[in-house]
Amino acid sequence: MGTRLRPQTYSKPKPLIQVAGKPILGHILDSLAVLNIEETIFIVGYLGEQIQTYVSEHYPHMRARYVEQPEMKGQAHAINLARDYIDQPVLIIFGDTIWETDFTRLARVKSDGLIYVKEVKDPRRFGVATLKDGFVTKFVEKPTTPVPISRSSACTYFYNWQAILHSIDQLIARNIQLKANISSPTRCN
């Protein structure tokens, strides 16, 4: 709901807040133009109809589907809502984070998953990944104690869909509402 961005988010969802002359969502969708994306699924909630209007007006050729998350029950729950529409590798991007990367390297991923991370000085506002030999070995959501080398999640994940289903089911069954659950080593970039 973007409560930290009030009053702007009283009437506009956070992904549509303007940054450098365009909505956050516009920056994200423009960065994906290099990929051959079959369909984009938007999990929407608060003021979600504005997301649909924006996408249809500014990206009319995008094949888009909208799934409503009426209750905020965490990221695994949100992703699970799109379960019936996914049967191949999936790129999961949070709609409130702008970043820059080379998405064309996704075609070369040879593991079940990839998490984009960036080193940050103060990780307390982020999910933090601990790496060993380029693989995530631990993921802590918004740590309260210092972390030696802090690599924050860029809120962008690429997974083999079948490999991530079990983790999603486990998170939902245990009512864990985290941004990520790493049950096996996942390649980081």
N, C-alpha and C positions, 0 to 999 in steps of 0.2 A: 504493500500500500504506500510505500515511500514516505513514511511518517517523518523521517529526518529531513525531508525536502518540503515540508509544509511551509507556506501555504500553497506552493505551486501544485502539489499533488492532490489538493482537494478536488480539483476539477479535471485533472489530467493524470493518466497513469505514468509511473516513473519512466518506462521506456520511451515515452514521447516528450520528455523534457528536452529542451533545446541545448545542445552543446556545440559550439563552433558553427552555428548557423544551420544545424539540422538536428532532428531528434536522435537520441541515442540509438534507437532501433534502426534508423536510416544508416548510421555509420556501420552497424553490424551487418545489415543486409547488403550494403554496398561491398563490404569486404568479402562476402561469399560469392560474388559474381564470377570468380575464377573457377568455381566448382560446378560440376554437373549434378545439381541437386534435383532429384525426382519430385520431391514434395517437401514443403516446409510445414511443420505442425507447430502451431502457436498454442501454448497452454496459457489461457487467460483467466483472469479473475476480476478484481476491482477495475471498473471502467474498461473492461475488455472489448466492448463494442467499438471503442475509439481505436484500438489496435487494428481491428478488422477494417475499419474505414480507412485508416492511414495506409495499410498495406494494399488494399484494393485500388486506392487512388494513385499511389506512388510506384507500385510494383504490379501493374495490371496483368503482366504475363507470368507472374509467379503462381505456380500451383500451390495453393495454401489451404490448410484445414485448421479449424479453430476448435479447441476442446476446452470446456470450462472447468476450472477447479473452484467449485463453490465454497470449499472449506480449506483453509491453509493447514495442511497436514504434513508439510515438508516436501523436499524435492523428489524423494523416491515416489511418494504418492502422486505428485504432479506428473512425473514421467510415466508412471504406471497407467495413468488415464489415457495415454496415447498407445498403449500396448497393442490394441487390435489393429492399428494402422501401420505397424512397423514389422518388417521381416528381413531386414538387412542391416549392415553397419549404420550406426546413428551418430550424428554430431549433435551434442547437447550444448546449447549456449544460453546463458542467463541473459535476459533482455535488459540488464542495467549496467553492463560492463563494456567499455570500449578498450580495445587492444589492437595491436598490429602484429601480424604474423604471416608466414607463407603457408597458406592452406593447401597448396598443391602437393605438399609432402605427405598429406594424408593417404594418397594413393600408394605410398611406399610402406605404410604401417604393417608390420609383420607380427604384431602381438594382439592380444584381445582388447587392448585399450591404450589410450593415450590421454594424458592430462597436460594441459598447458599451464605452466607455472612461471612465476617471475620472482626474483629475489627482491625482498622488501626490508626496510629498516625496522619497522614496527608492525609485527604481524597480528596484533591483538584484534583487528577488525576483519580478519580474513581466515580462511581455511588454510592450514599450513601443511605442506608435504615434506616429509623427510625422505631423502634419496640415498640410494646405495647403488653405484654403478649405473646410474641413469634410470633406476627403477624406484617407484614409490614403495617404501616399506612401512610407512605409518602416515596417517592423515589425522590432524587434530583441528577441529573447528574452533576458531577464535580462542587460542591459548591464553591463559591468564598468567603463566610463568614464562620467563624468557626461553627462547628456542635458539640454539647456537647459530645455525645458518637457516634463515627464514626464507623459504620459497613459498610464496602465496599462490593459491589457485587463481587462475585467470578466469574461473567460472566457465571453462570451455573443456568439454570432454568428448572423446571419440571412442566408441565402443563397438565391439562385435555384439550385436543385439542379444544373441542367444547366451553369450557369456555373462552379460550383466543382469539378465532376468532373475537368476537365483538370488543375487545380492539385493535386488529391488524387493523381491518377495520376503526375504529375511528382514529387511528394514521395516517393511510394513507390518509383518507379523509381530515384531518386537516393539512397534510404535516408536522407532528411532527416527527423529526428524532432523537429520544432518544433511549437509550439502553433498557429501560423498561418503561412500563406504568402500574401502579397498580390502577385498578379501583375498586377492592374489596380486603378485607384483604387476604393476602397470607401468608401461613406458612413459617417461616424461619428456617433454620438449619445451 
